[in-house]
Amino acid sequence: MATSANLPDLRTEYPPHPPGRNPAEPSTLLGLLPGIALLFVVGYAGKFVEHFLNTWTKAHHITFPNIEYVLWAILFGIVIANTVGVPRIFRAGVATYDFWLKVGIILLGARFILGDVLKLGGISLLLVFIAFAFSLTFMTWLGRTFNLGPKLTTLLAVGSSVCGVSAIIATQGAIDADEEDSSTAIAAILALGALSLFTFPLIGHALHMSDHAYGIWAGLAVDNTAEATAAGALYSDAAGKFAVLAKTCRNALIGFVVLGYAIHWVRKGLASRAATKQLDNKAAFLWQKFPKFVLGFLVISLLATLGASSNPTIAALGFTKPQLLALGNLSRWAFLLTFAGVGLRTNLKDLFKQGARPFIVGAVGEVAIATITLLLVLGADHIYHL
């Protein structure tokens, strides 16, 4: 039986005081159920529309592009959030979308044997680090050029280089940034992430990118894990898996990045006593900030690898094929809730109340990051055939 001990902590899974949310809303199982039910209804509506349109157009011999349920679920969520709005009773449950994202990624490990993970390849891993370094450096320079506050610049740089909203929230406490700066950075990242869902697949198809190359690009250039996963899945199932792999590698850097910035601000004497105290044990600090779902993904992938062994003794230690199929299906259901939550969390009015400069910095930075990473991926694909 589920208890409050294994429910997602909404203080960390959800941006601090996002538009429309009361921090006093319940996080008990009963309080979460209405919102989770809404996620399911919106997500399943997307799946129903995809199936209906495909069946109807084929029956009437109409040429119509296959629009994945991912996009339908996000669109339905955006329409609801920006017309009737999300009533208070649903908000706590909708906030769990990031929790379902992590569950989906962990279960996605069932669809990868470790050999598949290694297929990401040394070249792709090198691209991850190049893109990370470029994003962090360029966004920092851009923020200073536009005279943004140093902590807002830091939050935008971390959000664009590592893992979007999660990185911003983790860094906010470590550098003692104001909630206004955090909310502004989150709003910019969310707005630009939403745009990537519509632009990335179009660019990928226009350039006839392979599933591997496109997935790596989406994983490198899209900030939030949810949007990166969705952008990959909109292209193809295979591209979605490579996007998750590349994005997971970026996510794994979060602890080191937050630690580095925390030390920097402490040395400048601009961090609070609480933030400074956190650094007393750097190993504990790293473990606290490290995304644990990455380890879950690897454990599930290891068990899938053992189950695929030709040695019966070793295979008995891992998952059977029916079990892998079941876990893969559960992963898709978790992502269904995630993509619905992405739409329901997109409040277009509130996104543009934060002023123009952070959005200009974010937009210019994201376009530059997307362009540079695209050129890097296309070049690597041409030379090394990703």
C-alpha positions as CSV (number, residue, x, y, z in Angstrom):
1,M,0.0,0.0,0.0
2,A,1.4,3.4,-1.0
3,T,2.2,5.8,1.8
4,S,3.4,9.4,1.9
5,A,6.9,8.2,2.4
6,N,7.2,7.0,-1.2
7,L,5.3,9.8,-2.8
8,P,7.2,12.5,-4.8
9,D,8.4,15.4,-2.7
10,L,6.7,18.3,-4.4
11,R,9.1,20.8,-2.9
12,T,11.8,19.4,-5.2
13,E,9.8,17.8,-8.0
14,Y,8.0,21.0,-8.7
15,P,9.4,24.5,-9.3
16,P,9.2,26.8,-6.2
17,H,5.9,28.7,-6.2
18,P,5.2,28.3,-10.0
19,P,2.4,30.2,-11.6
20,G,-1.0,29.2,-10.1
21,R,0.2,26.8,-7.4
22,N,-0.4,27.3,-3.7
23,P,2.5,25.8,-1.7
24,A,0.1,24.7,1.0
25,E,-1.7,22.3,-1.4
26,P,-1.9,18.6,-0.2
27,S,0.8,16.1,-1.1
28,T,-0.9,13.1,0.4
29,L,-2.0,10.2,-1.9
30,L,-5.6,11.3,-1.7
31,G,-4.7,14.9,-2.6
32,L,-2.6,13.7,-5.6
33,L,-5.2,11.3,-7.1
34,P,-7.4,13.9,-8.9
35,G,-4.4,15.5,-10.7
36,I,-2.9,12.1,-11.6
37,A,-6.3,11.1,-13.0
38,L,-6.3,14.3,-15.1
39,L,-2.9,13.5,-16.4
40,F,-4.2,10.1,-17.5
41,V,-7.3,11.5,-19.2
42,V,-5.3,14.1,-21.1
43,G,-2.6,11.6,-22.1
44,Y,-5.1,9.0,-23.1
45,A,-7.0,11.5,-25.1
46,G,-3.9,12.2,-27.1
47,K,-3.4,8.5,-27.7
48,F,-7.1,8.1,-28.7
49,V,-6.9,11.0,-31.2
50,E,-3.7,9.6,-32.8
51,H,-5.3,6.1,-33.2
52,F,-8.6,7.6,-34.5
53,L,-7.0,9.9,-37.1
54,N,-4.7,7.1,-38.4
55,T,-7.6,4.7,-38.7
56,W,-10.0,7.2,-40.2
57,T,-7.6,8.6,-42.8
58,K,-6.5,5.1,-43.9
59,A,-10.1,3.9,-44.2
60,H,-10.8,7.0,-46.5
61,H,-7.5,6.8,-48.3
62,I,-6.5,10.2,-47.2
63,T,-2.8,11.1,-47.0
64,F,-2.3,12.5,-43.5
65,P,0.9,12.8,-41.4
66,N,1.2,10.6,-38.4
67,I,1.0,13.0,-35.5
68,E,2.2,11.1,-32.4
69,Y,0.1,11.0,-29.2
70,V,3.0,12.9,-27.5
71,L,2.2,16.1,-29.4
72,W,-1.6,15.7,-29.0
73,A,-1.3,15.2,-25.2
74,I,0.9,18.3,-24.9
75,L,-1.4,20.4,-27.1
76,F,-4.5,19.3,-25.1
77,G,-2.7,20.1,-21.9
78,I,-1.7,23.6,-23.2
79,V,-5.3,24.3,-24.3
80,I,-6.7,23.4,-20.9
81,A,-4.1,25.3,-19.0
82,N,-4.5,28.5,-21.0
83,T,-8.3,28.5,-21.3
84,V,-10.3,27.1,-18.4
85,G,-7.1,26.6,-16.3
86,V,-6.2,23.8,-14.0
87,P,-8.5,23.9,-10.8
88,R,-6.7,23.8,-7.5
89,I,-7.9,20.3,-6.7
90,F,-5.8,19.0,-9.6
91,R,-2.6,21.0,-9.2
92,A,-0.8,18.8,-6.7
93,G,-1.3,15.7,-8.8
94,V,-0.3,17.5,-12.0
95,A,2.9,18.5,-10.3
96,T,3.9,14.8,-10.2
97,Y,4.6,14.8,-13.9
98,D,8.3,15.0,-13.3
99,F,8.1,12.0,-11.0
100,W,6.4,10.0,-13.7
101,L,9.1,11.2,-16.1
102,K,11.8,9.7,-13.8
103,V,9.8,6.5,-13.4
104,G,9.5,6.2,-17.2
105,I,13.2,6.7,-17.7
106,I,14.0,4.1,-15.1
107,L,11.7,1.5,-16.7
108,L,13.0,2.5,-20.1
109,G,16.2,0.7,-19.0
110,A,14.3,-2.5,-19.8
111,R,14.5,-1.7,-23.5
112,F,18.3,-1.3,-23.4
113,I,20.9,-4.0,-22.7
114,L,24.1,-2.4,-21.6
115,G,25.5,-3.0,-25.1
116,D,22.8,-0.7,-26.4
117,V,23.8,1.9,-23.9
118,L,27.4,1.7,-25.1
119,K,26.1,2.2,-28.6
120,L,25.8,5.9,-27.7
121,G,29.5,5.7,-28.5
122,G,32.6,7.6,-27.6
123,I,31.9,10.3,-30.2
124,S,28.4,10.9,-28.9
125,L,29.7,11.1,-25.3
126,L,32.4,13.6,-26.5
127,L,29.6,15.7,-28.1
128,V,27.7,15.7,-24.8
129,F,30.7,17.3,-23.0
130,I,31.4,19.7,-25.8
131,A,27.8,20.8,-25.9
132,F,27.7,21.1,-22.1
133,A,30.9,23.3,-22.0
134,F,29.7,25.5,-24.8
135,S,26.2,26.0,-23.4
136,L,27.5,26.9,-19.9
137,T,30.2,29.3,-21.3
138,F,28.0,31.0,-23.9
139,M,25.0,31.5,-21.7
140,T,27.2,33.0,-19.0
141,W,28.8,35.4,-21.5
142,L,25.4,36.3,-22.9
143,G,23.8,37.0,-19.5
144,R,26.7,39.4,-18.6
145,T,26.5,41.1,-22.0
146,F,22.8,41.8,-21.4
147,N,23.6,43.0,-17.9
148,L,21.4,40.4,-16.1
149,G,22.0,39.8,-12.5
150,P,24.9,37.4,-11.8
151,K,22.7,34.8,-10.0
152,L,20.0,34.9,-12.7
153,T,22.8,34.5,-15.3
154,T,24.0,31.5,-13.3
155,L,20.6,29.9,-13.2
156,L,20.0,30.4,-16.9
157,A,23.5,28.9,-17.7
158,V,22.9,25.9,-15.5
159,G,19.4,25.3,-16.8
160,S,20.5,25.4,-20.4
161,S,23.6,23.3,-20.0
162,V,22.5,20.5,-17.7
163,C,18.8,19.6,-17.1
164,G,16.5,22.6,-17.2
165,V,14.2,23.3,-14.3
166,S,15.7,20.5,-12.1
167,A,19.1,22.1,-12.4
168,I,17.7,25.6,-11.7
169,I,16.0,24.4,-8.5
170,A,19.1,22.5,-7.3
171,T,21.3,25.5,-8.0
172,Q,19.0,28.1,-6.4
173,G,19.4,26.7,-2.9
174,A,23.1,26.1,-3.3
175,I,23.9,29.8,-4.3
176,D,21.1,31.4,-2.3
177,A,19.4,32.9,-5.3
178,D,16.1,34.9,-5.0
179,E,12.9,33.1,-5.9
180,E,12.2,35.9,-8.5
181,D,15.4,35.0,-10.3
182,S,14.5,31.3,-10.1
183,S,11.0,31.8,-11.4
184,T,12.3,34.0,-14.2
185,A,14.9,31.4,-15.3
186,I,12.3,28.6,-15.0
187,A,9.8,30.6,-17.1
188,A,12.3,31.2,-19.8
189,I,13.4,27.5,-19.9
190,L,9.8,26.3,-20.0
191,A,8.8,28.6,-22.8
192,L,11.8,27.7,-25.0
193,G,11.4,24.0,-24.2
194,A,7.8,24.2,-25.5
195,L,8.9,25.8,-28.7
196,S,11.5,23.0,-29.3
197,L,8.7,20.4,-29.5
198,F,7.4,22.0,-32.6
199,T,10.6,23.1,-34.3
200,F,13.1,20.2,-33.7
201,P,11.1,17.4,-35.5
202,L,10.5,19.7,-38.5
203,I,14.2,20.5,-38.7
204,G,15.2,16.9,-38.3
205,H,12.9,15.7,-41.1
206,A,13.9,18.6,-43.4
207,L,17.5,17.5,-43.0
208,H,16.7,13.8,-43.3
209,M,18.6,13.1,-40.0
210,S,19.0,9.5,-38.9
211,D,17.2,8.4,-35.7
212,H,20.6,8.2,-33.9
213,A,21.8,11.6,-35.0
214,Y,18.4,13.4,-34.3
215,G,18.1,11.7,-30.9
216,I,21.6,12.8,-29.9
217,W,20.8,16.4,-31.1
218,A,17.5,16.5,-29.1
219,G,19.3,15.1,-26.0
220,L,22.0,17.7,-26.3
221,A,20.0,20.8,-27.2
222,V,16.7,20.6,-25.4
223,D,16.9,21.6,-21.8
224,N,14.2,19.9,-19.8
225,T,14.3,16.1,-19.6
226,A,10.5,15.9,-20.3
227,E,10.8,18.1,-23.4
228,A,13.9,16.3,-24.7
229,T,12.2,13.0,-24.3
230,A,9.1,14.2,-26.1
231,A,11.1,15.9,-28.9
232,G,12.9,12.6,-29.5
233,A,9.7,10.5,-29.3
234,L,7.9,12.9,-31.8
235,Y,10.6,11.9,-34.4
236,S,10.6,8.1,-33.8
237,D,10.8,5.6,-31.0
238,A,14.4,4.9,-31.7
239,A,15.2,8.7,-31.7
240,G,13.4,9.0,-28.4
241,K,15.7,6.3,-26.8
242,F,18.8,8.0,-28.0
243,A,17.5,11.4,-26.8
244,V,17.0,9.9,-23.3
245,L,20.5,8.4,-23.3
246,A,22.2,11.7,-24.3
247,K,20.0,13.7,-21.9
248,T,20.7,11.2,-19.1
249,C,24.4,11.8,-19.6
250,R,23.8,15.6,-19.2
251,N,21.7,15.0,-16.1
252,A,24.5,13.0,-14.5
253,L,26.6,16.2,-14.4
254,I,24.2,18.2,-12.2
255,G,25.9,17.4,-8.9
256,F,29.3,18.5,-10.0
257,V,28.0,21.7,-11.6
258,V,25.9,22.7,-8.6
259,L,28.9,21.9,-6.3
260,G,31.2,24.1,-8.5
261,Y,28.8,27.1,-8.4
262,A,28.2,26.6,-4.7
263,I,31.9,26.8,-3.9
264,H,32.2,29.8,-6.2
265,W,29.5,31.8,-4.5
266,V,30.7,30.8,-1.0
267,R,34.2,32.0,-1.8
268,K,32.8,35.3,-3.0
269,G,30.9,35.6,0.4
270,L,27.6,35.9,-1.4
271,A,26.0,32.7,-0.2
272,S,23.9,32.3,3.0
273,R,25.2,30.5,6.1
274,A,22.8,27.5,5.3
275,A,24.2,27.2,1.8
276,T,27.8,27.4,3.1
277,K,27.1,24.7,5.7
278,Q,25.9,22.3,3.0
279,L,29.4,22.2,1.6
280,D,31.0,20.9,4.8
281,N,30.7,17.4,3.3
282,K,31.2,17.6,-0.4
283,A,30.7,13.9,-1.0
284,A,27.3,14.1,0.7
285,F,26.5,17.2,-1.3
286,L,27.2,15.5,-4.6
287,W,25.1,12.5,-3.6
288,Q,22.2,14.7,-2.6
289,K,22.2,16.5,-6.0
290,F,23.0,13.5,-8.1
291,P,19.8,12.3,-10.1
292,K,19.1,8.9,-8.5
293,F,16.9,7.9,-11.5
294,V,20.1,7.6,-13.6
295,L,21.2,4.7,-11.3
296,G,17.7,3.1,-11.5
297,F,18.0,3.2,-15.3
298,L,21.4,1.5,-15.2
299,V,20.2,-1.2,-12.7
300,I,17.1,-2.1,-14.9
301,S,19.4,-2.1,-18.0
302,L,21.8,-4.4,-16.2
303,L,19.0,-6.9,-15.3
304,A,17.8,-6.7,-19.0
305,T,21.4,-7.5,-20.1
306,L,21.6,-10.5,-17.8
307,G,18.3,-11.8,-19.0
308,A,19.5,-11.6,-22.6
309,S,22.6,-13.8,-21.9
310,S,22.9,-17.1,-23.7
311,N,24.1,-18.7,-20.5
312,P,21.0,-20.1,-18.7
313,T,22.5,-19.5,-15.2
314,I,23.3,-15.8,-15.9
315,A,20.0,-15.3,-17.7
316,A,18.1,-16.6,-14.7
317,L,19.4,-13.6,-12.7
318,G,17.8,-11.1,-15.1
319,F,14.4,-10.3,-16.6
320,T,12.6,-12.6,-18.9
321,K,11.2,-11.4,-22.2
322,P,7.6,-11.1,-21.0
323,Q,8.9,-9.1,-18.0
324,L,10.9,-6.8,-20.3
325,L,7.8,-6.3,-22.5
326,A,5.7,-5.5,-19.4
327,L,8.3,-3.0,-18.1
328,G,8.5,-1.4,-21.5
329,N,4.8,-0.9,-21.6
330,L,4.8,0.6,-18.1
331,S,7.4,3.0,-19.3
332,R,5.2,4.2,-22.1
333,W,2.3,4.7,-19.6
334,A,4.5,6.7,-17.4
335,F,5.6,8.9,-20.3
336,L,1.9,9.3,-21.2
337,L,1.4,11.0,-17.8
338,T,4.6,13.0,-18.3
339,F,3.7,14.5,-21.7
340,A,0.2,15.5,-20.4
341,G,1.9,17.3,-17.5
342,V,4.2,19.2,-19.8
343,G,1.2,20.7,-21.5
344,L,-0.8,21.3,-18.3
345,R,2.2,23.1,-16.8
346,T,2.6,25.5,-19.7
347,N,1.0,28.8,-18.7
348,L,1.5,31.1,-21.7
349,K,0.3,34.3,-20.0
350,D,2.6,33.9,-16.9
351,L,5.6,33.0,-19.0
352,F,5.7,36.5,-20.5
353,K,5.2,38.5,-17.3
354,Q,8.9,38.2,-16.3
355,G,10.2,40.9,-18.6
356,A,11.9,40.8,-22.0
357,R,15.7,40.6,-21.3
358,P,15.8,37.1,-19.7
359,F,13.7,35.7,-22.6
360,I,16.0,37.4,-25.1
361,V,19.0,36.0,-23.5
362,G,17.3,32.6,-23.3
363,A,16.1,32.7,-26.9
364,V,19.4,33.9,-28.4
365,G,21.3,31.3,-26.2
366,E,19.0,28.4,-27.1
367,V,19.1,29.2,-30.8
368,A,22.9,29.4,-30.7
369,I,23.1,26.1,-28.7
370,A,20.7,24.3,-31.0
371,T,22.6,25.5,-34.1
372,I,26.1,24.7,-32.8
373,T,25.0,21.2,-31.5
374,L,23.2,20.5,-34.8
375,L,26.3,21.3,-36.8
376,L,28.4,19.2,-34.4
377,V,26.0,16.2,-34.7
378,L,25.7,16.5,-38.5
379,G,29.5,16.7,-38.8
380,A,30.0,13.7,-36.5
381,D,27.3,11.8,-38.4
382,H,29.0,12.5,-41.7
383,I,32.4,11.5,-40.6
384,Y,31.7,8.7,-38.2
385,H,28.2,7.6,-39.3
386,L,26.4,7.7,-35.9
